[in-house]
Every structure is written in C-alpha cells, then in structure tokens.
Amino acid sequence: MRRFVWGRYWSVVKKEIIQIKRDRPSLGIALVMPLMLLFLFGYAVNTDVNDIKMVVWNQSPSAVSRELIDQFVNTRVFQVQAQVSGYEAIEAMLDEGSADVALVIGPDYTRKRDRGEPVHVQMLVDGSDPNIARTATSHAQLIVQNQAITLQETRLQKQGMGELESPLALDTRVLFNPNMESIVFNIPGLIGLIMQNVTMILTAFSLVREKERGTMEQLIVTPIRPLELMLGKITPYVGVGLFSFCLVLLVGTNWFGVPVKGSIPLLVTLSILFLVTTLLLGIFISTIARTQLQAMQMAFALILPSVLLSGFMFPRDSMPVVIQWFGGLVPLTYFLEILRGIFLKGAGLDALWRDVFGMGVFCLFILTVAILRFRKKIE
C-alpha cells in the first residue's frame, strides 16, 4: 500500500484554490448565503406565540367583566380584535382567520360573582394551529385560576378568616435560558443547519464537475491516491466554511444577542470537525452522481431528512426509537447537541464527548466509504 504523499496532496489543494477563485458564484454562495439564511430563518423560525387574536362576546358588561378582559390583554399574549354580540359572528371570524380564540362571558357573570356563586367563562379556540391552541389554553387557564384565587381570598377576608394559604407551592427556577426565548434555542441550531447545507452542496459537485468538464482523465493518469484527492479537495473548502462559520457566529451573538457561554476555541475546533464531516459527505455524493443535477438532488435528499431527524425542529426523545436510530446516522444530530451545549449551558468536552465521538466515527466512516467508492477509471 502506497504511503500518503504530501506533495500530491498540496497539488490538489492548489488546484482547488484556483478553481474556487475562478468559480465566483460558488464562492459567493459559500460566503453570502449563510448570512442571508441566518437572517431569514432567524426571524422566521420563532416558536414563541404572541399577539393571539381574540374576539370577545361580553354579555354582562360591568367593571368586573372588563377586569377579566383586561387580565387577558395585560399578558401581552392576547390581542382583542373585536367585540361581538353572538356566536355567528364568532364562528365567522374563526373561519376566516381574523380571530384565533373567542372569549364568551355569560349574562349572569357579574351577578354570580357578586353573590359568590360558581361562574363559568367559555373560550372557543381554533385548533388548526396546535401551537396557538396550546398557548391560548394554558394562558387562559392560568388567568382564570389566578382570578379564582383572588376571589376566594377576598371572600375569606370579608369573613374575617385571613388570607388563603396554599398547602403546596412550586418554586420554579429556569436554567440556561431563563426567559425561555425560542431564538436563544434556535440560533445555535440554525448555525449548524446552514453550515451543513452550504458545505455539503459545495463539495457535492466536486468530482462531478471533473467528469462533466473532462478533467477526470487527467486525474486518472496521475499517481495520486484517493485519500490524497479527497483531502486535497475538501481542504480549501474547510477554510471557506470556517470563515463563513465565524461570520454567522458573530451575527448570531451580536445581532441576535445569543451569547456563547462556553469555550469559543472548543466551539471552533469542533466546528472544523463538523465541516470536514459534511464536506466529506458532499464528496461521497459526488462519487455516486454522474451529473451536477443528480448531485443536487442527492444533496437535498439528505438535507431534508436531517432537518427532521436531527432534533432541529422536534425533540428527538419524543420520536419512536427506530427514528431516533436513523437520527444517529445524521452528523447534524451530534453537532446540534454540541452547539446548544456550548452556547446555552457552557458545556465542556467532558459533557460533550459522546457527541464528539459519534461525529468523529461518522467522519471516518464516510471518508472510508468515499475512498472505496472512488474509482480511477472512466465510466
């Protein structure tokens, strides 16, 4: 078995650098597209539900009914769109989407409250969007519960029995993301997703481009080994990808205000490992595809499942075990854990070694498969 020759490797590196300089559109994609996608998805991907459109049918106009409505508005989760006078108007607004929920206060609301009798308030929720429905329901229940406790305490005080004291209390302290902002959770994931997509597409065309331009024959007659060719082709892109990663990292921390609580050198080092892995995955695609169109289709066939299986959109723990196993075959799965661990928790290598090990194994595996797939012959 012939040994690795650095001279042949650097020749491929120089050739790829010249090719990148000549291919200005691809270079522009590698540098500009990550920033563009980060801004686009950074503002578009937001799971925080605010300004839920609410319509009110208040059949018992009074100070106490208006107080209840104000409590909904003061949460800044609900936004009153209109006051109506019947179920037909409510159904029409829910059907056309001009309202997400409807608050119905019965005609006996004020009278029963003044007498201390049990009173019910109805809320109609448009369940077509589960996120809005869950948020509206949970906030409405919390408002009504707080109102019920306040009323009970008022009645006890009038009876001279003092304040109502709950036998059980919950002391909640949220760690790592105290304000529970979705953007703090999403930005690290977006950085990983964007870098995977851009770098994989760049190298997916690498060997295919050689075939289409007729320069593969020149590589075949050279003594270069597959390992030297693979590493030589991805090395310049590692530099380009690392530069793009630093740009989106700066934007994510400064523009979107998501701080890195952990070690930045560790983050950059593990990002290089991820970039190498995704670039090799693109090289593997180029050993299979015969045209650039096929390479593009294969790249997107891998990108779309990785969004779902990696835990970027949905928690992996809630997926079936078999689906979780498939997610373990996606390098983005490990990198998302690394990014969120360093960004949010300030985790070190001692806490992330399993994900680092998994990504390293995948990197070696895909490099081996790409080398075995590459054949120095004209098909």
C-alpha positions in Angstrom: 0.0 0.0 0.0 1.5 3.3 -1.1 2.1 5.9 1.6 0.4 9.3 1.8 2.5 11.9 -0.2 2.1 15.5 1.0 3.3 16.9 -2.4 0.5 15.3 -4.3 -2.0 16.4 -1.6 -0.8 20.0 -1.8 -1.1 19.9 -5.6 -4.7 19.1 -5.3 -5.2 21.8 -2.7 -3.6 24.4 -5.0 -5.7 23.2 -7.9 -8.9 23.6 -5.9 -8.0 27.0 -4.7 -7.5 28.2 -8.3 -10.8 26.6 -9.2 -12.6 28.4 -6.3 -11.1 31.7 -7.4 -12.4 31.2 -10.9 -15.8 30.0 -9.7 -17.0 33.3 -8.2 -20.7 32.3 -7.9 -19.9 29.3 -5.7 -17.6 31.4 -3.6 -20.3 34.0 -3.2 -22.8 31.2 -2.2 -20.3 30.0 0.5 -19.8 33.4 2.0 -23.1 35.3 1.5 -25.7 32.6 1.7 -25.0 31.6 5.3 -25.6 35.2 6.4 -28.7 35.5 4.3 -30.2 32.3 5.6 -29.3 33.2 9.2 -31.2 36.5 8.9 -34.1 34.8 7.1 -34.6 31.9 9.4 -33.5 33.8 12.5 -36.6 36.0 12.2 -38.9 33.4 10.5 -38.3 30.4 12.8 -39.9 31.5 16.1 -41.9 29.2 18.3 -42.9 32.0 20.7 -46.6 32.6 20.4 -47.6 36.2 21.0 -50.5 38.5 19.9 -53.1 35.8 19.7 -56.1 37.3 18.0 -59.1 37.3 20.4 -62.7 38.2 19.9 -64.9 38.9 22.9 -68.6 38.5 23.5 -69.3 40.2 26.8 -73.0 39.5 27.7 -72.5 41.0 31.2 -71.0 44.5 30.7 -69.6 45.7 34.0 -66.4 46.6 35.8 -65.7 43.1 36.8 -66.2 41.6 33.3 -64.0 44.3 31.9 -61.4 43.5 34.6 -61.3 39.9 33.4 -60.8 41.0 29.8 -58.0 43.3 30.8 -56.2 40.4 32.5 -56.2 38.6 29.2 -54.9 41.7 27.4 -52.2 42.5 30.0 -50.5 39.2 29.4 -49.5 40.6 26.0 -50.3 37.1 24.7 -53.9 38.0 23.7 -54.9 40.9 21.5 -58.6 41.8 21.3 -59.7 42.3 17.7 -63.4 43.0 18.2 -66.4 42.9 20.5 -69.2 40.9 19.0 -72.8 40.0 20.0 -73.4 36.4 19.0 -71.9 33.0 18.1 -72.5 33.6 14.4 -70.0 36.5 14.4 -67.6 34.4 16.4 -67.8 31.5 14.0 -67.4 33.8 11.0 -64.2 35.4 12.5 -62.7 32.0 13.4 -63.5 30.6 10.0 -61.9 33.5 8.1 -58.8 33.5 10.4 -59.4 37.1 11.7 -59.5 35.6 15.2 -57.8 32.6 16.9 -59.8 32.4 20.1 -63.1 33.8 21.4 -63.9 34.7 25.0 -67.6 34.3 25.9 -68.7 35.9 29.1 -72.3 34.8 30.1 -75.1 37.2 31.0 -75.0 36.0 34.7 -71.3 36.5 35.1 -71.5 39.7 37.2 -74.5 38.6 39.3 -73.0 35.3 40.2 -69.6 36.8 41.0 -71.2 39.4 43.3 -73.1 36.6 45.1 -70.1 34.3 45.4 -71.7 31.6 43.3 -69.7 29.4 40.9 -69.5 31.1 37.5 -68.2 29.8 34.1 -66.4 31.6 31.3 -66.2 30.0 27.9 -63.3 30.1 25.5 -63.5 28.8 21.9 -60.1 28.0 20.4 -59.2 27.5 16.7 -57.2 24.2 17.0 -56.0 24.2 13.4 -52.6 25.5 14.7 -51.7 23.4 17.8 -49.1 25.8 19.0 -51.5 28.7 19.2 -54.2 26.5 20.7 -51.9 25.1 23.4 -50.6 28.6 24.3 -54.0 30.1 24.4 -55.5 27.3 26.5 -52.7 27.3 29.0 -52.6 31.1 29.5 -56.4 31.2 29.8 -56.4 28.5 32.4 -53.7 30.3 34.4 -55.6 33.7 34.2 -58.8 32.0 35.4 -57.1 30.2 38.2 -55.4 33.4 39.4 -58.8 35.1 39.3 -60.4 32.3 41.3 -57.7 32.5 44.0 -58.1 36.3 44.2 -61.9 36.0 44.6 -61.5 33.3 47.3 -59.0 35.4 49.2 -61.4 38.4 49.0 -64.3 36.3 50.4 -62.2 34.9 53.2 -61.1 38.4 54.2 -64.7 39.6 54.3 -65.5 36.7 56.6 -62.5 37.6 58.8 -60.7 34.3 58.1 -57.5 35.9 56.8 -55.7 35.1 53.6 -55.9 31.8 51.7 -52.7 29.9 52.1 -52.0 27.1 49.7 -50.7 23.8 51.2 -48.4 23.2 48.2 -46.3 25.7 46.3 -44.0 25.3 43.3 -40.7 27.2 43.3 -39.5 27.2 39.7 -36.1 28.3 38.5 -35.3 28.1 34.8 -31.7 27.4 34.0 -29.6 28.2 30.9 -32.5 30.1 29.1 -34.3 32.0 32.0 -36.6 33.9 29.7 -37.4 30.7 27.7 -36.9 32.6 24.4 -37.1 30.4 21.3 -34.5 32.5 19.5 -31.8 31.5 22.1 -32.6 27.9 21.3 -33.0 28.3 17.5 -29.9 30.4 16.6 -27.3 27.7 17.5 -29.4 25.1 15.6 -29.7 27.4 12.6 -25.9 27.9 12.5 -25.4 24.1 12.3 -28.1 23.6 9.8 -27.0 26.4 7.5 -23.3 25.3 7.6 -24.3 21.7 6.8 -26.4 22.7 3.8 -23.9 25.1 2.2 -20.8 23.0 2.7 -22.4 19.7 1.5 -23.7 21.4 -1.7 -20.3 22.9 -2.5 -18.4 19.6 -2.5 -21.3 17.5 -3.9 -20.4 19.0 -7.3 -16.6 18.5 -6.9 -15.9 15.2 -8.7 -19.0 15.5 -10.8 -17.6 18.8 -12.2 -14.4 17.0 -13.1 -16.4 14.4 -15.0 -18.5 16.9 -16.9 -15.6 19.1 -17.8 -13.5 16.2 -19.0 -10.7 16.8 -16.5 -11.2 13.4 -14.7 -9.0 11.8 -17.3 -6.1 14.0 -16.1 -6.6 12.8 -12.6 -6.8 9.2 -13.6 -3.4 9.2 -15.3 -1.7 10.8 -12.3 -0.2 8.7 -9.4 -2.5 10.5 -6.9 -4.2 8.3 -4.3 -7.9 8.5 -3.5 -7.2 9.7 0.1 -4.9 12.5 -1.2 -7.5 13.5 -3.7 -10.4 13.6 -1.2 -8.5 15.5 1.5 -7.0 17.8 -1.1 -10.4 18.7 -2.5 -12.0 19.5 0.9 -9.1 21.4 2.5 -9.8 24.8 0.7 -13.5 24.4 1.5 -12.7 23.9 5.1 -11.1 27.3 5.2 -14.1 28.9 3.3 -16.5 27.1 5.6 -14.7 28.2 8.7 -14.7 31.8 7.6 -18.5 31.6 6.9 -19.0 29.9 10.3 -17.2 32.8 12.0 -19.4 35.3 10.2 -22.6 33.7 11.2 -21.3 33.2 14.7 -20.6 36.9 15.0 -24.0 37.8 13.6 -25.7 35.3 15.9 -24.0 36.6 19.1 -24.1 40.3 18.3 -27.1 40.9 16.1 -29.5 38.3 17.6 -27.9 38.7 21.1 -27.4 35.0 21.8 -24.2 34.7 23.9 -21.7 31.8 23.9 -21.5 30.7 27.5 -18.9 28.1 26.8 -15.4 28.0 25.3 -15.1 29.6 21.9 -11.9 27.8 21.0 -13.6 24.5 21.7 -16.6 25.6 19.6 -14.4 26.5 16.6 -12.4 23.2 16.9 -15.5 21.0 17.0 -17.0 23.1 14.1 -14.0 22.3 12.0 -14.6 18.6 12.7 -18.2 19.1 11.6 -17.2 21.0 8.5 -14.8 18.2 7.5 -17.6 15.6 8.0 -20.2 17.5 5.9 -17.6 18.2 3.2 -16.7 14.5 3.0 -20.4 13.7 2.8 -20.6 16.0 -0.2 -17.6 14.2 -1.7 -19.3 10.9 -1.2 -22.4 12.2 -3.1 -20.1 13.3 -5.9 -18.7 9.7 -6.2 -22.2 8.4 -6.8 -23.7 11.1 -9.0 -23.0 11.3 -12.7 -24.2 14.9 -13.3 -24.5 18.0 -11.2 -28.3 17.8 -11.3 -28.1 14.3 -9.7 -25.6 15.6 -7.1 -28.1 18.4 -6.2 -31.0 16.0 -5.9 -29.0 13.7 -3.7 -27.8 16.5 -1.5 -31.4 17.7 -0.9 -32.5 14.1 -0.3 -30.0 14.1 2.6 -30.7 17.7 3.8 -34.4 17.4 4.2 -34.5 14.3 6.5 -31.6 15.8 8.6 -33.8 18.7 9.5 -36.4 16.4 10.9 -34.3 13.6 12.4 -31.5 15.8 14.0 -33.8 17.4 16.6 -33.6 20.8 15.0 -37.4 21.1 14.7 -38.8 18.4 17.1 -37.3 16.8 20.2 -35.7 13.5 19.4 -36.8 12.0 22.7 -40.4 12.2 21.6 -39.7 10.2 18.4 -40.0 6.4 18.1 -36.8 4.5 18.9 -36.3 3.4 15.3 -36.5 7.0 14.1 -34.0 8.0 16.8 -31.6 5.4 15.4 -31.9 6.9 12.0 -31.2 10.3 13.5 -28.0 8.9 14.9 -26.8 8.5 11.2 -27.1 12.2 10.7 -23.9 14.2 11.7 -26.1 17.3 12.3 -27.7 15.4 15.3 -24.4 15.4 17.1 -23.4 18.9 16.1 -26.7 20.4 17.3 -26.1 18.9 20.8 -22.6 20.4 20.7 -23.7 23.8 19.6 -26.6 24.1 22.1 -24.4 22.6 24.9 -21.6 25.2 24.4 -24.0 28.1 23.6 -26.6 27.6 26.3 -25.0 25.6 29.0 -21.3 26.4 28.7 -20.6 22.7 28.5 -17.1 21.4 28.1 -15.6 18.4 26.4 -16.3 16.2 29.4 -20.0 16.7 28.8 -19.9 16.6 25.0 -17.5 13.7 24.4 -20.3 11.3 23.3 -21.4 13.7 20.6 -17.8 14.4 19.6 -17.1 10.7 19.4 -20.2 10.0 17.4 -19.4 12.7 14.9 -15.8 11.6 14.6 -16.8 8.0 13.9 -19.2 9.2 11.2 -16.4 11.3 9.7 -14.0 8.3 9.5 -16.8 6.1 8.1 -17.9 8.5 5.4 -14.2 9.1 4.4 -13.6 5.3 4.1 -16.8 4.8 2.1 -15.9 7.7 -0.3 -12.4 6.3 -0.8 -13.8 2.9 -1.6 -16.5 4.4 -3.9 -13.9 6.4 -5.9 -12.5 4.5 -8.9 -9.8 6.0 -11.0 -11.3 4.9 -14.3 -13.5 6.3 -17.0 -17.1 5.1 -16.7 
